[in-house]
Amino acid sequence: MNNKKKIPQSTISRLFVYLRELNELSKFNIRTISSSELGERTNMSDAQIRKDLGYFGQFGTSGAGYNVEELKKALERILGKGKKWNVAIVGVGHLGSALLAYSGFRRHGLDVVAAFDTDVRKIGKKIEGVTIHSIGDMGKIAKQKNVELSVITVPANEAQEITDTLVKCGVKCVLNFAPVSLNVPEDVQVKDVDLSRELETLSYFLVNGNGK
C-alpha cells in the first residue's frame, strides 16, 4: 500500500488513457507498439509513458516495443479492471439523478447498488432500478450492500458528516462533488470534482486566447 500512495494521481489517470488506446490497437490485431508510437496516439511524450509504466515494473523490450496484449492485461490488472465495485450515490438532486441514470458505469465495472437522500418525496423511488433510501439508513445499507466507493453530491455543510459515516462502513474511495475539502483517514482516497472551478479555469483560456 505504501508504494501505491507514492504514485501520482496524474499517472493513474494516464494509465487509463494508455489502456484505452491499447484496447483500440487490439481490435486491429496490432501486436506491438513503441513508447513513441503510443505517445503520438495519446499526446504524451515517450519519456512520460516510460516513467508512468516504470512505477509498476518493467514492460517491453528495448528495440522491440511493448506487446500490446501483454501490456493491456497488465494495465487491466493494475487498474482493477475485470472486477466489480459496489457504488453508492449520496444526494439525488439534479447531478445525483443524472449519475444514477448513466448506463456507462457497468461497462467499467462500477455497480451502483444504492442511493441516499433526505427528501421524503424521493425515498423509496427507483432510478434505473436503484432504490433511493433515507440518509438515516445509509450506514446500515452501505454495510449490507458492501459499498466500496461512494459519490457525494450534497451541500458542503453536510459532506463531512456523510463522509464520516461512509468511512465507518468501510468505504475506501469517495468522489466528492461538494465544494469542500474532506478530512479522511490515510487509507481512504478522496477525489474532488468542483465543476464551477473547472469552468472558471476554462474561462481563463477564453480571456487569454487559450494561454498563447
N, C-alpha and C positions, 0 to 999 in steps of 0.2 A: 504493500500500500504506500510506503514512503516514496518509492520511485515514481508512482503514478502522480503523486502530489507535485513533483518537481516538473512534470511535463506541462508546458504552457497550454492554456485552453485554445489558443490560436492554432497550435499544432494539431490538436484533436479535431478542430473544425476543418482543417485542411485534409486530414485523413479521409473524411467523408467525401471531399471533393475528388481525391485520388481514387477512392473506391468507385464512385460514380463513373469516372472515365474508364476504369478497368472493366466495369460491367458492360460499357458500350463496346470496348475493344473485343471482349469475349464473344459478343454477338456476331462479330465478323471473323471469328476464328483467328484473330491476330495472337500469335503465341508469345512474342517477346516485344519489349519496348524499352528504350533507354531513358535515363532520367531527363535528358534534354528534350526528347520527344514528348514525354509525359508533361514536362514543364511547358512546352508550347501549347499543349491541349488544355492546360489548366491555368495558363498565365502566371506560372511560377518559375523561378529560376531552378536549374538543375541542382545547384548547391542547397537551396531551400528544401527540395524534395529529399535529398540525401540526408540532410540534417534531421528532418522530421522522422524519416524512417529509422534513422540511427538510434533514436530513443528506444526502439523496440528490438534491436538486434541487427544482424547482417542479412541484407537482402540483395539478390542479384549477383552477377559475376562481371568483373572488370572486362570490358570489351564486348560482352555479350548482352548486357542489359538485364532487365527483370523478366522472369517468366510470368506472364500475365495471370494465369490461373493460380499459380502458387502465391503470388503477391495478393491477389484478390481474396483468396481463402485466409491468408494471414491477417489481412485488414479486417475481414469479417469477424474473425475470432477476437482480435484486439478490441473492436468496437461493439462486441456483444451482439452482432447480427446472428439471426437464426434462433435467438432466444425471445421469449415473450415477457414483457414487463407490464405489470398492472399499474394503471394510472388513475388518479382521481383529480377532478376539476373542482376547485372551491371558488364559488362565486359564479352564478349563472345569469349574469347580465347580458348585454349585447355581445361582448367578447367571449365570455364563457359559453354562451349558447352557440356562437359560431364555431368555437373549437369542438364542442360536442357534436355538431353536425358535420364536421370534417371527416370524410371517409378515408383519408390517406394514412391515418395513424396505423391502422392494422397492417398495411403493407410494409411498415418499418418496425414491426414487432411491438408496437405500443397498443395495449388493450385498455381502453377507457372503461373501467368497471364500476365507477360511481361518480356522482356529482353532489355538491352540497350548496345550500343557500339558506338565507334567513327568511326569505319571503314565503309566507304560508300559502300563497296562491300558487307557488311553483312546486312545493313539496308534494311528492307522490306522483308527479307527472314524469313522462319519459321523453327523452330526445334521442333519436336513433337507437332506441332500445335501452338507453341508460337511465336508470331511475334517479330522480333528484331527491336527496334526503335532507333532513334538517341538519344544520351545522352542529346542533347539540348532540347529534348521534354520530358525529364524524369519527371520534376516537374509536368507538366500538366497531363501526362498519369498516373503517380503514384496516383494522386488525383482521376482521373476518374476511375481507377481500384481498388480504395480503398486498396492500398498496405499497409500491416501492418508489414511485415517482408521483409528484403532485404538481399541478399547475394552479397558481393562485392569481385570481383576478378580482380582488376585493379592495375596498378603500384602504389607504395607508394606515389608518389608525386601528385596523383590525388584523393586519397582516402578521404582526409578530406573534400575537396570541394564537392565531391559527397555525402558524409555523411550529410553535412550541408543542401544540397538540399533535401535529403530524409527526414530529420528530420522536415524541414519546411512543408513537405507534409503530416506529421502525422505518419511517420514510427517510431515504438517504439522499434523494435528489429533489430539488424544488426549482421549478421555473416560475420566477416571480415577475408578474406584470404590475404589481403595486409600486407606486413611486416612493419607495422607502428601502433603506438598507436593513437587511435582516441579520440578527445575531443567531448563529447556529454553532453546534459543536464542530470540531475539526474534521470529523468523519462524515459530515453532511455537506453536500455540494449545492450551492445556490447559483443560478444563472439569472441575472436581472435583465429584463427587457422593458425599456422605457420608450414607448412608441413616440411620445411627444418629443423627447430628446433626439431620437433618431431623425425625425422630420426636421427639427430645428438644425441639426447638423447638415442635412441636405440643403436647407435654405441658405446656409453659409456659401455653399458652392454656387448656388444660383446668383447670389450677390457678387461673388468674386470670380465669376467666369470659370467655374469648375476648377478653381485653385490655380489657374495659369496666370 
